[in-house]
Amino acid sequence: MFRRPVLQVLRQFVRHESETTTSLVLERSLNRVHLLGRVGQDPVLRQVEGKNPVTIFSLATNEMWRSGDSEVYQLGDVSQKTTWHRISVFRPGLRDVAYQYVKKGSRIYLEGKIDYGEYMDKNNVRRQATTIIA
């Protein structure tokens, strides 16, 4: 199996607009998230009229650290922060598997991308939402 040199591969992904030409060169970019955590609620299958169905659930990830300068482990030294993520699954096969097999409390690993959006709530107030598209 032949492999291309790393520099050649990088040139495919990182291209800059030349100072001497005015042509537009498209750059590739990366939006990738890896999460490992516990499911906070059973998945819900939603379908908005005119759009594809989506499976939605929440995922909790925990960050733990020691407070203070002590090298020796003592009770009370460990702090924890839980972050909740909204997960949306649109791909038909994956969407159905997630809806059927993912349950509250399950520990799962997923890959996806971050999506930032806006919506209007019941009081017609514009809200921002961050979603992980699995």
Order of alpha helices (4+ residues) and beta strands (2+ residues): alpha-beta-beta-beta-beta-alpha-beta-beta
